Structures are given as structure tokens and as C-alpha cells.
Amino acid sequence: MRKIFFLGLFLFPLGIWAQGVVFPTLNGWQSDGKVQAFNKDNLFEHIDGAAEFYLSYGFESLQVASWKNNGSELTVEVYDHGDPLHAYGIYSIERSAKVETSPIGLEGYGDAATFNFVTGKFYVKINSTQIEKVAGFSLKSFASEFSKTLCLNPEYPKVIGLFPKENLQPNTCQFIPTEFMGLGFLGSAVRAKYSLNGAEVTLFIIERADRAEVEKMVLNYISYADAKIKKVAEGDFLLKDPFNGNVSLRWKGNYLLGATGFSNQKTVTSLLDQISGKL
Amino acid sequence: MANSTFNRRNFLFLGATATLGMAAQAMPVPKEKKKKKKKEKKKKDIIYRTLGNTGIEVPIVSMGVMRADNPNILKAAYELGIRHFDTAHGYQDGRNEEMVGQYFKDIPRDQVIISTKIHPPKEGMSTEQFLEKFDLSLKRLQMSYVDILYLHAASDVDYALDPRYTEALKRAKASGKARFIGISTHTNMATVINAAVDSKLYEVVLTSYNFRLKDDADMHKALQRANDAGLGIVGMKSMAGGFLDKEKKKPVNCKAALKWVLSNTLVHTAIPGLTNFEMLKENWKVAQNHDLDETEKVDLQLAMNEVGLYCHGCLSCSGQCPQNLPIPDLMRSYMYNYGYGFPAKAQTTVAQLNLSHNPCEECPGCTVACPNGFDVRERITDIARIKMVPANFLV
């Protein structure tokens, strides 16, 4: 790989993301030095048609830099989503379940011409054309070095670690920022898919600041599903959601856990037990 | 985990003392037909319109899939009766098309109208690259064709008529992979629509259209022209951003806003972005009745009054300022920045006026009267400062 100067590498302490994005100088590449900047109000100028979706994931700003090298082009987009959960969320929702991920930044994936990764509060998308013509240049290596200028030792949001690993389908853990399962009262949630006895089961975790918020959510759901539950207390519920089918819920403190798509509730209970044990 | 407070169901709730009358009075008298859906037990009438010369007949309420992350919403929408679903190559980096494909693979293909869009990057792409992207879209959708293939997000004539893209669209249609070809526009819509008509190529236009454009004569002329030329018109952004103020504390009455759009028969269907079941059910009611009730008229009238971000360009403020400030230009700049989110254009406009960064500081008060109730002095003070922002941050 050609020499790359990563000026921002020592500008921030371990475990903290960079306050500003510093794009590298790439030997052999030409850049006009301009960094395009976009905010919430003009993101549509860069990704017209998709801006609203990014905004729903807490988008705050975007910086874009590009380089040229004898017909080859490299463009780096750094999206700042405000916090690691929202950055992971937009990354996870755009990531195909079929890709092979690698620990670039927090996690990334790519092909010969593109590489996307998430690290700290940043979601980074790297695009190139005719990159194969640049001898010795590796997109993945570039991404790896650049990621270190944005955040050192990035960690998965804690809620991700609550999901059991067994039977978990790869690359299915996703953060939904609002209206989870199409239900406004549920708000945000993290979900993951499991293969259980031939069925695809979706497990979800909703975390709130206090117990009262979860209680309100449970009451709303019971009302929405028109369930005949007289006394609502922490514990397990089975609801028939008119749109999402059978939903197994478990309320524990500030958390609402749940599952959909199951044929055997016992297997779901086992998974919920595993999560509950970590709370 | 933060719980998002954004909720489109929050309607603008204001006092009921406002003047009525705005509604859709500028609109043509609706001429559509109501159909009882065949082979279904439901007797409720659904309003259908035809997408111009394509002959595609769809309920006036369709679905923008962009923000939906749950295939169960697609299922519910289809079961309710929605038949037109709109996605794009770039939505969720392709995952949105995959979700559409996953759900509809088990539905007879001729029962739904699927559209997608290809958005060439700023630096452009070749005809072949455009078609490669389209082939990838078809693969994700698990379909051999789409009903409408759009050139995505046109804002000027050059882009709309770029021969690389028009050639790609022609080839897509000739190959049978796209039944019809169209163009989508969020910005400078009237110009793009007129270009689409003049091109004699495009068959469908997907355009931003909402109550904030009530007095936009150019837009309405363009829509009429497109209808006369036989183009199908699909409306989007019916909620005009969802909020009336720059602080985003005053949500739009979404159902009323959708009704306003569909009360204009020049728009054949609309694709509100449906993300939850209650929104879906509320929007679907509009497919049976787009007449605004009195409360909705009040909400929209008040929304129009509240649309302080939007200068209607009436020019009544022209010449009123004792300092001879070009008030219409400054109000337009404010609208560019806060209304359209187009700060670079706002800055260019302000820079051309050659004003100080606080042109109102010499005046103790403001005597300029705006019929829309703009606080002219406050807005000038706000927007004039944009000169001081480095252009690099406004691109």
C-alpha cells in the first residue's frame, strides 16, 4: 500500500471518537483539497431521495472528500450520526445479510470497488472507480487506516451484546430508530433473526430510560392487540398482533423483550431467558 | 436507546376560529371513478385514476416504501388494497428493494405496480453503468421487469435529458425490463416536468407536490401540460416535510395534506411514505374520500398561515423599506435556507445583494408589512448573516 498520512491519528484519546474528520493525504493521488460538507438541511443535495431515511437515523453531518489518480477515483463519505447506536443502526440497515464482514473500524464489508464501515458515531462509505489500476492500493487497508483516525477501540452498543449467539443468523442484528414493527408506540428497538426448528424467528430488545415508559408501552400494546389481560405486571405476555402475528413479550424493568415468527413458544422462552439473565 | 419523538400522527391541533376557504379551491373539479373492488367482499368504494397514457389504473393512494423496515407493512398495505409500491435502487443501499422483492415474490406479478429509480452519481455514469444498476435492482426485486423505471431526483433540464440516461431508459423499455419510463423530481419541479413533456420520452413523472405549492402557478401549468400530453403524474412529499416551522414543533395534518394533493385530479396517485399501521389505515381512508372536512380545512388554512418559511412572491413588500432593501429577494433567500434547505443558494442570492451582515441595525423598528405576516426585520437579520459562513460549509 502506498504511503498514507493519517494526521488525525493522535488527536484524540482511546475509545473516544474524533471531534473532527481529518482526511488523509494520499501519495500519488490528486485532490483539490475541498471537503464538501452537508447538514440536515441540505443532505438531499448529496443523496436526494434517501436523505429522509438518513435523518431518521439521527444524521447530523456529512463530509465528502475525493481523490483522482490517472483515471482512478476514490470518494470517501463520512456520515456523523450523533452516537454509536444510530451510526450502527444506519450501517446495519444498509448491510446485506449475505456479506462477509471484517473488523474494520467496528465492523465493515465491501467488494472490489466499495467499502462501508461503522466506527463510533461515524458511518463511512468508500467508493472507487478503476481502483484496480492503482498498483498496491487496497481499499480495505485504506479503510482500516482511516478508521483509526475516527475512533480507536470502537465497541458494539451494549444492547447488541445481549443477543444470544446460538442460532443467530449472521448480519441480522439491526437498530430500528422509530415505529418498530410499524407500531408508533414501540419507538426504537434492536432486533436480530434466529433460525429455530426451520422457522425464522425475530427477537427484539427495547430499552427505555425508566420502568414507567415500558409499562406504558406494554399497556398500549395490550390495548392495540385487544388482549384480555386484567392485571399488568412485569412478566410474560402472549399477544395476537393483527399485523405482526403472535408476539411473545417479556417485561423486565426498563426492558421489553420479545419475539415474533415462532412456532414453538418454548424455544422463544429459552432465548428470552438468556437475555433476561444478562439484564 | 433514545425513543424518537417523531410521530406523523401528531396532527396540527389549533383553534377552530380560523378562516375557511383555502382547501382545494384552486383545483379542478375532481373527475374520477369509484370502483367496487372485484373479487373482494369489501364494498367500500376506492377511487381509482389512470396514470396518463400508460393505462395503469391504480387507487389514488399508493405507498412509498422508502422508510418501511417491516415487510408486514407491505403485507397490510397490499391486503388493504394498495397496489402501487415505490422503491429505489439507493434506498437502504438496496435492502429496501430486497424487502419489496421478498414480500411480492409470492404475489402474482400482474397484481401490483412496482416502480424503482436509478440515481446516477454527481460525476455521472455511462449508459451501461446505469443499466447494470437497473439489472441489480431487478435481481434484488426478484422480478423480470418493473412497471415504472424512473431517472431519480432530477432538478434541471441537463440532467433530465442527459443522453446517457435517456438512452439507458430507452433500452430498459425496449428490453421489456421496464414497462414505462419516468422521471422523479424534488426540486425545480415545474422546469423538470416541462422538460419531461418536451422530451416526448418520459411517460410518468413522480413529483413533490403539496399544499405549500398552492399558489405556484408554474407548477400547476406544468402539471396541466403533462396531463394534456398524457403523462402519468405521481405525487410525493405530500406532507411538505411534516412540519410547519424550522424548530419542527408544529406537525402537519398529514391526512389533510394528502387529501389536498389528491383533490387535484391532475395528480393520479400519491406515494406517502408509510411506516406504521395506523398511518397506513388513516391514509387508506383517503383512497375512499379525499374531500377535506371542516377541521381539515381549518388545519390547512392555518398551516398556510403558519407557513412563515415560504414566500409566495407576491412582491407587495417591494419598495416599502425606507432603507431601500430588496425585501422580496431577502425573503426568498430566507425561504431557500429554511424552507428548501438550500443554504448555498441563499448565500449566493444574499451575496449578490451586496448588503452588510446586519442591514437592519440602523432602523429602530420595521415598517414593512407582509401579507403573510412575516417578521421582515427578524428574517433579514437572520438571513443576512449567511454571508459570513464559509462557502465550503454550504455546498
Interface residues (C-beta under 8 A of the other chain):
Chain A: K34 V35 Q36 A37 F38 K40 D41 N42 L43 F44 E45 H46 I47 D48 G49 A50 E52 F53 S56 G58 E73 L85 I93 E94 R95 S96 N116 V159 Q174 F175 I176 P177 T178 E179 M181 G182 L183 G184 G187 S188 A189 V190 I206 E207 R208 E213 P242 F243 N244 G245
Chain B: M1 A2 N3 S4 F6 N7 R9 M66 R67 A68 D69 N70 N72 I73 K75 A76 A88 G90 Y91 Q92 D93 G94 R95 E98 K117 H119 K122 E123 H152 A153 S155 S184 H186 T187 G273 T275 N276 F277 E278 M279 L280 N337 Y338 G341 F342 P343 A344 N392 F393 L394 V395
